[in-house]
Amino acid sequence: MKKKLVALFSAASLTLALAACSDGGGESGGSSSKEEYPKNNLTIVAPSGAGGGWDLTARSIGKIMNETKLIEKAITVENKPGGGGAVFMATYATKETENDHMLMVKSPPILINNLKAEGNSPYGYKDTTPLAQLTKDFGAIVVRADSPYKSLTELLDAIKADPTAITMAGGSAPGSMDHLITILPAYEYGIDPKAVKYVSYDGGGEAMAALLGKNADAIGTDISTVAAYVKSGDARVLAVTSPNKVAIEGLEDVPTLYDLGIDTEFTIWRGIFGPKDMTEAAKEYWVEKLTALNDKEEWKAELQRNGWEQDFRVGDDFTKFLEEQEGTITEILTALGMQK
């Protein structure tokens, strides 16, 4: 299971899919030539509450695109929380299929939510136009600053002694990304993953609020959402799921899972998607703009501020990667008893 999870989320080969689509005849938000697009202001949806990885990614894209004048039209970020991204996914796949002016930030849950049994989405990446992977991030196990657990092994020992006494939480539903970040160290530590008490919230921001409000003992989330809370003195990071220590202010000395003798890692990719019936003109426009964004020094500085690693890929390999992962995810969820 460990190797499968690492393979799933290490998206080094993740690239842009210029998937074949319809003849571009859609009228709702579409356009007939590259010069005419975009006609209207643009929206990037983060299918979660404010403060999580999707939200931060969407806002960073919009901010740098506009500030550097790569895109003149105003870019607005909208939060559409619900079901770990599944609620908006249903809307995007059915009601916004031709809206070239609305894009969506997503990550591995676009695959996971489509394949798990409970709370799953009937819609997945095939109901979108994948545009680009932009970054990779890593997971973190986080506690309050005043938590009695000073190390991850102390926390895991407490779970092993009495799984019902420890509440873990994350910003996605059981079987989704934050849940896997949370239970992976426990699984590798010899704990039955089904025994771990896990509470889900709509996004990393809400999960952090639950932690600080003492509604959870620890959370599994992405590194980019926790640095500010560590700096403010509200939270501590017990471990990160990166292969090496992270070069983020305040987190440089946090151990990796490997450092603790837990032989695994967990990488999170994030990308941007267009609607299923996106016109060729809109796709070409975004390919050009996202490629230019990736080369901007302002974007590289934004990545550093958020603790993200640059990982931009283009090409048909993205679609091939997603197709291969369907089988891998099914195998992982089967091990957890969460497959369809």
N, C-alpha and C positions, 0 to 999 in steps of 0.2 A: 504493500500500500504506500509506504514511504516513497519509493522510487516513482510510483505512478503520480503521486501528488507533485513531486518535484518536476517531473516531466510535464505535467499539465500546466503549471503556472510559471515555469521558466520559459518565457516567450521570446527567447533570443531569435527564433526564426519567424516571429510574427511579422507579417507584412501586409501591405495594402492590397485589397481585392477590388479590382475593377471588374466586378461580376457582370455577366451579360444580363441585360434588363430589357424592358419593353422598348417600343420604338420611340419613346420620349414624347408621346402625344398627350401626357397629362397636362391639364390646364391649371390645376390648383397649386399655385406657387411655382410651376414649371416655367421654362423659357426655351425658345427655339434656337438661340445662338449664344455663344460664350459672351459676346459683347453686351447682351441684354441682361445678363445675370450678374449680381442680384438686382432685382427690381425694387425690392422692399428691404426694410431692416431685417436683421437676422436674429434667430433665437437658438440658443444652445440649452438643452434641457439636462439637468442633473436629476435623475429619477430617485431622489432621496431628499432628506431634510438638509438644512444648512449645516456646514461644518465638516462634512465627511469628505472622503477622497474624490468622489464624483463631483461634488460641489466645488471643491478647490480646483480641480482640473478644468472644469467648464469656465470658471471665473478667470483662471490664468490664461486660457486660450483667448477668451474675449478681450481681456485687458491688453495683452501684448499685441494681438492683431490690430486693435484700434489705436493704441498708443504709438505703434510704429508705422501706422498708416498703410499696413498691408491690405487692410480692408477699410474702406471709407464708410460704408454703411454701419450704423450702430448695431452692436451685438449685445443682446440682452440675455441674461441667464435666468432661467426659471427652475424652481424646485418643484418636483412632482413626486412626493414620497408615497410609499405604499407597497407592501409585499416584497421588500428588498429589491425594488425595481420592476417587479412583475406587473404592477397596476398600470404604470405609464406605458410599459412595453405593449400591453394589450391595446391601448389607445393608439400608439405609434404604428402598430402593425395593421390596424383596421381603419382608422380615421384620418391618418396623416400620410398615407402612402405616396401621395403626389406632392407633398408640401416641401419643395426644395429649400425653403427658407427656414426650416426647423431641423436642427441636428440634435444628436443625443450622445452623451458621454457614457461609456460602458466599460466593463472589465469582465473577468471570468464568469460572473453570475449570468451573463447573457447565454452562456452554455449550460451552467448548472441548473438554473431555474427551469429550463426547458426539459430537463431530463429527470428531475427528482419526483418522487411520488406525491408527497404532501405539499400543498401550497405551490405546486409547480405552475409554470406558464406554458400554454400551448404554443407560444411564439418564441422564436429564437433568432439567431443571426441570419437565417435564410429569409426572414421577414424584414430585413434591412439592407442597406447598401454599405458594407464596411468601407471606411475611408482611410483610416490610418491608425496605427499604434504610435503613441507619442512618448510614453514613459514606462518605467517599471518602478515599483515600490516594494517594500517588504512589510511583513507583519510584525506586531509587537504585542507582548502580554503586559498589561498595565494595571497597576493598583493605585489607590489613593496614597498620598504622601505619608499619612499616618497609619497605613496598613501594618498589621503585625507581621506580614510576610515580607521578609527582607530579600528573599531569593526565590527564583522559580521552583527550585527543588523543594523548598519549604512549602510552597503552595501546593505542589503536586503531591507531596507526602500527606498533606491535610485532606486532599481530595481522595487519595487512596484509602485513608483511614475512615472517612465518612463522606461519600460523594454527596449526600443530601445536605450536608452542613455548609457547603461552599456554592455560592451562586456565581456562575460565569455569565458573561453577556457579550453581545456584539451587535453590529448594525446590519445584520442580515438574518434571514430565517434559517432554521435548522437545515443542514445540508448545503448551505450556501457558503460564501467565501469567509466571512468572519467566523462562522461556526467551525469551518475547517482549520482556520488559524488557531482557534481556541483548543480544539480537541486533538490536533496533530501532536503537540508535545505530550499530552496525556497518554495518547495511544502508544507513542514511542517509549513512554515511561512505564508501560505495562498496565495501564488503566483501561478498563473496558470503555470505549468511547460512548457507548450507549448509556453508561451510568453517570456521565458528567452532566450536572444540572446546568442547563443553558437557557437564557432568556434573550429573545431577539427584539431589536428595535429598528426603526426605519432610518438607518444611517449612522455613521460613526459619531456624529455630533450628539445624537440622542443617547447613544450608548455611553458616551463620556459623561453626559449629564446624569445618567442613572448611576454610574460609578461614583461621581462626586456627591450625589445625593444619598449615598449609602444604600442604594437598591441593588447593588452588585458588589461582590468582593474583588472581582477582577474582570477585565474585558480583553478580548482579542480584537485588534483593529490594525489599521495600517500606520506606519511610522509617521507619515506626513500629518496626521491629525493630532499627534500627541506632543510634539516639540514645544508648542506654546504653553501647554499645561505643565510640562516639566519646568520650563523657564519661570513660570509664575509660582512654582512651589506647591501646586495642587496635586500633582501625580508623580509617580515613579514608574520607570520601565524596568521590568524584571529580566526581560530577554527580548532579542530581536531574531527574526527568522531569516536574516540575510546570511550569505556564506561567510562574510567577513564583518568586522565591526564597522559601524556606519560613521561617516564623517559629517555628523550633524552636531551643532553646538549643544552641549548639555547631554548628549547621548554617546559621546565618543568611547566611554568606558563600559557601556552596557554589554553584557556578554551575549554572544550568539548561542543558539541551541547547541551547536557543536562544542563550544567552550564548556558547556555543562554536561557533556557526555551524551547528549541527545542527538542522535545521528540523522538529522534531517534539516531541510530548509524549505522556504515557501516564498515564491516570487509572485508579485501581482503586476500584471500589465494593465494599462489603461489606454483606451482608444476612443475614436470619434466615429459615429455612424450617421449615415443619411437615411432617408426613407426608402422603402423597397423599390418604388418606381421612380427614383431620382433620375432626372434627365442627364444625358451625356454632357450637356453644357455645364450643369451644376457640378457634376463629378469632376470634370476637367478643371473647373475653377478651384475647387477645394483641394485637389491634388497639388495644383500649382502653389496655392497659398499656404498649405500645411508644410510643403517641402521648403518653402521660403522661411516659414516660421521656425522650422527646425534649425536653420542656419543662423538665426538672429542671436546676437550676443545678449539681447534683453531677455530672450526666452531661456537661454542657458543660465542666466542669473536668477530667473524665476524658478527654474528647476532646483537650483542650489538652495534657494531660500526655503523651498518646501521639502527638501530632503529627498527629491526624486532623482532617479538616474535617467539620462537621455537614452532612449531606445526607440528609434524611428525606423520603420520598415515599409517599403513599397513593393508591389508586385503581386502576382497571382498566388504566391505561396501562402498568403493570409487565408484564402478560402480553403486551400489544401490542409493547412494547419487546423482550421476549425472543423473540417470534416473528420480528420483523424482523431481529434479530441472527443468527439461524440462517443466513440467506442471506449476511450480511456475513462471518461467521466462515468459512463454506465458501469464500468468495472469497479470504480471507487465507491460509487453509491451502493452498489450491490454488497460490497464489504460492510457498509454501514447499515444495510437493511433499509435504504432510503430510495432505491431505484423505482421507476415506474412499474 
